[in-house]
Amino acid sequence: MEMKNVYPDNLKNKGRGLNITRKVFMLILWLGALASVIVNISTGKPWWSAVAVVSVFVIHRLLLSPQLVERNLIGLFINLASSASLVLITIGLTLSEGWDLFVIPIVCSGTILVCTVLFLFDTEGQKNSVHASAVLSFICTVAFLVGFLKLEGREKLVMGICGLVAAASLVVYCSVLRTDFFRELRRRFHVE
Amino acid sequence: MSKKKKQTSFEQYIETLNEEQRREIENLFSDLEQSCCHLPKKDRLLLRRDFENVLLWYRDNNLSLDQAIHYVSANNLGGFFARPSLLWFPLDDAAKIYPIALKSSFMATFRLSAYLKDSVEPGLLQLALNFTVKRFPHFATTLKKGFFWHYLNARKRHYSVSKEDRIPCTPIRIASSGAPAFRVVYFNNRISVEFFHVLCDGYGGMQFLKSLVVNYLRLRYQLADDEAWDYTLQTPVAGESENAFEKYRKRVSAAGFMDKLAVQMNGKPVNHPYRLIHFKMNTNSLKEAAHRHNATVTAYLLALMFIAQKGATDVQSGEMAIQVPLNMRKFYPSPTLNNFSMYMIIRENIDNIGDISDLIENITSQMKEKGTEKNMDRMVASASRFVHMLRYIPLSMKTAVARQVYGFLGDKVFSNTLSNLGPVNLPDQYAKYIESMDFVLGTGITNRACCSLVSFGNSSTFSITQYTTDPSFATAMESLLSKENVEFVKEGSPLWK
């Protein structure tokens, strides 16, 4: 029987081409990471391939598998900071010890500052997105309380600055959003 | 010399009006300004443009300004856009899995469409959507990520309609800030709404579509309100966004969701609908055909589907299975518009698929046995128990595991789906402008086809979403329906490669 076409011609599955490109890149990157592990095992210490693998993971996470739910600027900065911290920790553990504790608080302070400025410029638009930054600020405040007692020298100084920036940003979020801040926390941590 | 700004069509129209008419328009827009004072400026301007477009359309169609203003009154927006977005909705038990299993190439969506007797006027449809959305606060939301579960956060914004430009049921872009989990599209005489399953099931979606269509028809043909029926004239009630699974959960032993893997139809799988086919049948003729076999319409179609499926696979042994969703509102009087459906799986051994009468007898007895309230209660209990068990596990961990499990098991325990929405009713004053409706499922992962049925008036539309390049199943269904003397017209899409 003859079929009547009731759909527009040339409808596209938008995003399909991008998905295929993403998959090809992922495959190439992970194959590269695997190759670096094999080469590293054959050459022995230092374990530089750990940095390659973590970097591929970060690229995968940030560029090749973007957020499917709630993609926003603040979330993007937080992801960037956490990924950068992950790479820095790996470098610190495998290649060059001792400076990661100095750099990571700087990265986190910078991220918190950027997020707070973004929030203050568009409070209404960002009030539902600020939770990720608040969590980072909370983690940094706790890290400051722990780290300030244990660290020495320049690490103690940057950790102190990071803690202060984080605590200040939490105060800013609470005072600007007031009840909205706690309402947002209730939503984010609901279990029902 | 300053460059003079080009006048818009609406400004030109205003100039043709007398003083009193201008005042009426000013009043309309000042009411509108008040009614959407909590929207961002960009959205307020878009809303204003929608009103302007409709006034121009009325002018072009020779409707007096008084009448036009009566139909586009800003009162139709209620106070919805004048209040801040404070509401939020936890997902119901069935909806929780959908965002967790979400992939860039897969989203559980479905689509409901109404075919009108005249072409759709986009401007009127846009205004109808503005008037409809206030009645469905649960739909005027955006999906958010919590620490343990996703949830829906109220988002008041300008919701747009667009001309159809994507393959139906392909993923809706929900990632950007404030993006809705549904889309309204139009093409020729068809109005369609595609929903991410996280919002509602077929029943909830149909209430939305009916309200949208009624609002559209009211604007298009200047119809009177029907307060007895019209959803949009009533105030939303709390129960409409309740998690009915939780409310009606009983203390019964849970039934497992695991089942035997079913034989799948053959054919190269495609990860988006490859073709849509609608068999628009005469409802009486379909009922007669079913009654000739002493069967319900669902059992009858299931039998035809089993026969057609057998011809669409080279596998000689094993069981084929069809998932049949069941509306739980049949058992419990919940007003919820969220998901409140469970399903039964009808199984047939490939060897036994042959004679239609035997098949129908077997299918009917399985439906009676499996579709009982007690069995559905057991499924509700297992869904709720599962959700309860996972509630304190962080979302990121659940997502990592669920994606693998969903991808691994997915729809492999059945070979096809038949979702029957049943008859859709509207008051005569609206129904006379509607030709038919259709319902399209977009949830296939492994399955090569999904089927659905919806009736409107004397037109029943059986739709096949084909997820393979192999046309065997659809071809077999067509010849079976012809052989059974069911009157139908075949409509559909070109091949989407």
Interface residues (C-beta under 8 A of the other chain):
Chain A: M1 E2 M3 K4 N5 V6 Y7 P8 D9 L11 K12 N13 K14 G15 R16 N19 R22 S65 P66 Q67 L68 V69 E70 R71 N72 E124 G125 N128 S129 R183 R187 R188 F189 H190 V191 E192
Chain B: P40 L86 W88 P90 P99 L102 K103 S104 S105 T142 L143 K144 K145 G146 F147 F148 W149 H150 Y151 N153 K163 E164 D165 R166 I167 P168 T170 P171 I174 A175 S176 S177 F187 N188 R190 N243 E246 H272 L276 I277 H278 R391 Y392 E478 S482 V489 K490 E491 G492 S493 P494 W496
